[in-house]
Amino acid sequence: MATIEECRTALEKLSDSMSTAEGDAGAAAALDRSVSCHVTDLDVTFAGRMRGGRIEVAETLPGPPRERAQIRLALAGDDLVALVDGELNFASAWGSGRVKLEAGLMDLFRLRKLL
């Protein structure tokens, strides 16, 4: 099982990848939205903001998200690490329910270019 620190590192790695995205993926990464990532098996939420092509984690909170972020992700810690490392396909993980992504319709269309 991934630790909180491994999940934080995975989010930082994802942020680094987003900051170098180009074309349509770069445009999707440039969204300015509140974000939350609930790591279900650790029951911890990373909350922050997607801005300037990066994910800025402002706080780590116990339990599910306290506020409804504009972009919400929920998954197990091992799945987060595997997604970022390229070992888990986002589309199949989302389709099977291992990963939950919630956002407005327009944001979902933009985010699919990243994922």
C-alpha positions as CSV (number, residue, x, y, z in Angstrom):
1,M,0.0,0.0,0.0
2,A,1.4,3.4,-1.0
3,T,2.1,5.9,1.8
4,I,0.9,9.5,2.1
5,E,4.4,10.6,1.1
6,E,4.5,8.4,-2.0
7,C,1.1,9.8,-3.0
8,R,2.3,13.4,-2.5
9,T,5.4,12.6,-4.6
10,A,3.2,11.1,-7.3
11,L,1.1,14.3,-7.4
12,E,4.3,16.3,-7.7
13,K,5.4,14.1,-10.5
14,L,2.1,14.6,-12.3
15,S,2.4,18.3,-11.8
16,D,5.8,18.3,-13.3
17,S,4.5,16.4,-16.3
18,M,1.6,18.8,-16.8
19,S,3.9,21.8,-16.7
20,T,5.8,20.5,-19.8
21,A,2.7,19.4,-21.8
22,E,2.3,21.0,-25.2
23,G,-0.5,21.5,-27.7
24,D,-4.0,20.4,-26.6
25,A,-2.6,18.7,-23.5
26,G,-0.8,22.0,-22.5
27,A,-4.0,23.9,-23.0
28,A,-5.9,21.5,-20.7
29,A,-3.1,21.7,-18.1
30,A,-3.5,25.5,-18.1
31,L,-6.9,25.4,-16.4
32,D,-7.4,27.4,-13.2
33,R,-9.5,25.2,-11.0
34,S,-9.8,24.0,-7.4
35,V,-8.8,20.3,-7.2
36,S,-9.0,17.5,-4.6
37,C,-7.5,14.0,-4.7
38,H,-9.1,11.6,-2.2
39,V,-6.8,8.6,-1.6
40,T,-9.5,6.2,-0.5
41,D,-7.4,3.5,1.2
42,L,-5.5,6.0,3.3
43,D,-8.6,8.1,3.8
44,V,-6.7,11.3,3.2
45,T,-7.4,14.2,0.8
46,F,-4.9,16.4,-1.0
47,A,-6.6,19.7,-1.7
48,G,-5.3,22.6,-3.8
49,R,-5.5,24.3,-7.1
50,M,-4.6,23.5,-10.7
51,R,-3.1,26.7,-12.0
52,G,-0.5,27.7,-14.6
53,G,0.0,24.1,-15.8
54,R,0.7,22.8,-12.3
55,I,-1.1,21.2,-9.4
56,E,-0.4,23.2,-6.2
57,V,-1.3,21.1,-3.1
58,A,-2.3,23.5,-0.4
59,E,-3.2,21.1,2.4
60,T,-3.5,17.4,3.3
61,L,-6.6,16.6,5.2
62,P,-7.9,13.5,7.0
63,G,-11.0,11.9,5.5
64,P,-12.9,12.8,2.3
65,P,-12.8,16.3,0.8
66,R,-14.4,18.9,3.1
67,E,-15.3,21.2,0.2
68,R,-16.5,20.3,-3.3
69,A,-13.6,21.1,-5.6
70,Q,-14.2,21.9,-9.3
71,I,-12.1,18.8,-10.2
72,R,-12.3,15.8,-7.9
73,L,-10.3,12.6,-8.1
74,A,-10.8,9.6,-5.9
75,L,-8.7,6.4,-6.0
76,A,-6.4,4.1,-4.0
77,G,-2.9,5.2,-3.3
78,D,-1.3,2.3,-5.3
79,D,-3.5,3.3,-8.3
80,L,-2.4,6.9,-8.1
81,V,1.3,5.9,-8.1
82,A,0.7,3.4,-10.9
83,L,-1.2,6.0,-13.0
84,V,1.5,8.6,-12.7
85,D,4.3,6.0,-13.4
86,G,2.4,4.9,-16.6
87,E,1.7,1.4,-15.3
88,L,-2.1,1.9,-15.2
89,N,-4.2,3.1,-18.1
90,F,-6.5,5.9,-17.0
91,A,-9.3,5.1,-19.3
92,S,-9.6,1.5,-18.3
93,A,-9.2,2.4,-14.6
94,W,-11.9,5.0,-14.9
95,G,-14.2,2.7,-16.9
96,S,-13.8,-0.1,-14.3
97,G,-14.5,2.3,-11.3
98,R,-11.0,2.0,-9.8
99,V,-10.6,5.8,-10.5
100,K,-13.3,8.3,-10.1
101,L,-13.0,11.7,-11.8
102,E,-15.7,14.3,-11.3
103,A,-15.7,17.7,-12.9
104,G,-17.9,20.0,-15.1
105,L,-18.6,18.7,-18.6
106,M,-16.3,21.3,-20.3
107,D,-13.5,20.5,-17.8
108,L,-13.9,16.8,-18.5
109,F,-13.5,17.4,-22.2
110,R,-10.3,19.4,-21.6
111,L,-8.9,16.9,-19.1
112,R,-9.3,14.0,-21.4
113,K,-6.5,15.4,-23.5
114,L,-4.2,15.2,-20.5
115,L,-5.2,11.7,-19.5
